[in-house]
């Protein structure tokens, strides 16, 4: 979904709600626009789910960008070539997700 804001959004964030419910947010392709005022346009993806700890939050963060099918496809590619660019991009995103989970569910 295309979104716009007066403030630069965080690329990856976790919003803790009540009862263990969380919203996991990914903002990609952030573009700064300068017209009469400064604004930011970006692609927004959100996933909601229950997460009480690190291990429950990592998969939900990954789902912001990759489905389970996408993950399996990338892992199969990596079996053939662990230097595949798509697999490396996926692994970098997974590491960012783990860092975000660790900082929010420690």
N, C-alpha and C positions, 0 to 999 in steps of 0.2 A: 504494500500500500504506500502510495506517495504521501509524504507528510511535510509540513513546514513549521518552522519555529523561529522565534526571535533570539533564541539561545542555541548555541552549538550543542547538539545532543551527544551523549556518551555513545560510543560504538556498541558496547555490550554492557547491559546492566540488569540488576535483579531488584524487583520491588517486592518487599515482603508485605503481605496482607495478613489478615487474621486467620487463625486456625491452621497454620502451616501452608496456606495458599500463597502462591507467589506468581508474579508476572515476570517472565524473562523477555527482555527486549533487545533486539538487534537493529541498529541503524547503519545502513550501508550507503555508499555512493553519496556522501555528504557534500553538498555544493553550497558555497557561501555566495550569496547574492547581495549586491550593493545597489539599491535604488534610492528611494527617499530615506530608507532605513536599511540596516543590515538584517538579513534573514538567512535561514538555512533550509534547503530542500534536501530530502533524503528518503530512501526506501526504508519503511518501517515494518518489521516483523515481530509479532508477539506470540508467546506461548504461555498458557496458564497451566498450573499444576500444583500438586502438593509436594513440598520438599521440606523435610525437617533437618536434613543433613547433607554433607558433601556428596555422598554416593547417590542420593536421590536427585540432586540438582544437576549433576554433570550431564546425564542423558537428556534432560529437558533443555539445557542450554544448547547442546549439540543439535537438537531437533529444530532450533531456530533456522538452521541453514541446511541440514542434511537429514533426509529420511533414513530409516533403517535400510531400505533397499539401496539408497545412495552409498551408505557406509559399506555394505557388503560388496557392491560393485568396485568401490575404491580399494578395499582390502584385497580383492581378487586381482586387481591391476597391480597392486604392490607386490603380490606373490611373484608375478612375472617380471616386474621392474620396480624396485623400491625407490628409484629416483624419478618416477613418474611425477610430472608437475602437478597434476590434479591431486594426487595422493599427498604430496608435500604440503600443498595448500590446505587440504583437509586436516592433516596432522597439526599444522600451525594453529588452525582454528580450535582444534580439540585442546591444545595446550592453553590457549587463551580461556577457554571454558573452564578448565581445571583451576586456573589461577583465580578466575571470578568466583567459582564455587568455594575455593579455599578462603577467600577474603570475606565471603558472606555467610559461610556455614562452618566456621571453625570452632 
